[in-house]
Amino acid sequence: MKKQKTLRKAGMELRKILAQNIRAYRLAKKLSQEDLADSCGLHRTYVGSIERSERNVTISSLEVLAKTLGVSVPELLTGKPKPYED
């Protein structure tokens, strides 16, 4: 019996949670997508595509986004965000 390849792709629900959390934390810090992207060393269209749940994000991108937003990686990936306020 031939083994079928399965695509490894993050579930849409997890991508939606990540998108909502990044947007909420970004807005709480009063950053535009471009400002966040510049601070992270990412392209602004990449950040926009993450916030639209269009991208699977690498661990290294998650780390830099979390650090820039002042939260942990698990906070970006779970439930409703508790926006960080200065």
C-alpha positions in Angstrom: 0.0 0.0 0.0 1.4 3.4 -1.0 1.6 6.0 1.7 -0.1 9.3 0.9 1.7 12.5 1.6 -0.1 14.8 3.9 0.3 18.6 3.7 1.6 20.1 6.9 -0.3 23.3 7.3 -1.4 25.2 10.4 -5.1 25.0 11.0 -7.1 28.0 10.0 -8.3 28.5 13.6 -4.7 28.8 14.9 -3.8 31.3 12.1 -6.9 33.3 13.0 -6.0 33.4 16.7 -2.5 34.5 15.8 -3.8 37.2 13.4 -6.2 38.6 16.0 -3.6 38.6 18.7 -0.9 40.3 16.6 -3.3 43.0 15.5 -4.6 43.6 19.0 -1.1 43.9 20.5 0.1 46.0 17.6 -2.8 48.4 18.0 -2.3 48.5 21.8 1.2 49.7 21.2 -0.1 52.2 18.6 2.0 50.7 15.8 1.2 50.6 12.1 1.8 47.3 10.2 4.7 49.1 8.6 6.2 50.2 12.0 5.9 46.6 13.3 7.4 45.2 10.2 10.4 47.6 10.4 10.9 46.8 14.1 11.0 43.1 13.3 13.0 43.2 10.1 10.1 41.9 8.2 8.3 43.2 5.1 5.1 45.2 5.7 3.1 43.0 3.2 4.2 39.9 5.2 2.9 41.4 8.4 -0.4 42.3 6.6 -0.7 38.7 5.3 -0.2 37.3 8.8 -2.9 39.6 10.1 -5.2 38.3 7.4 -4.5 34.7 8.3 -2.9 34.1 4.9 0.5 32.9 6.1 2.0 30.1 8.1 4.6 31.8 10.3 8.0 30.4 11.1 9.1 30.0 14.7 11.8 32.6 14.2 9.2 35.1 12.9 6.9 34.3 15.9 9.9 34.9 18.2 10.7 38.3 16.7 7.0 39.4 16.6 6.5 38.4 20.2 9.7 40.2 21.4 8.8 43.3 19.5 5.3 43.3 20.9 6.5 42.6 24.5 4.7 39.3 24.8 5.5 35.6 24.8 5.1 33.3 21.8 2.4 31.3 23.7 0.5 34.6 24.3 0.4 35.1 20.5 -1.0 31.7 19.9 -3.7 31.4 22.6 -7.1 32.7 23.3 -8.1 36.3 23.4 -5.2 38.7 23.9 -4.7 40.8 27.0 -3.3 43.9 25.3 -0.1 45.1 26.7 -0.3 48.8 27.8 2.6 51.1 28.6 
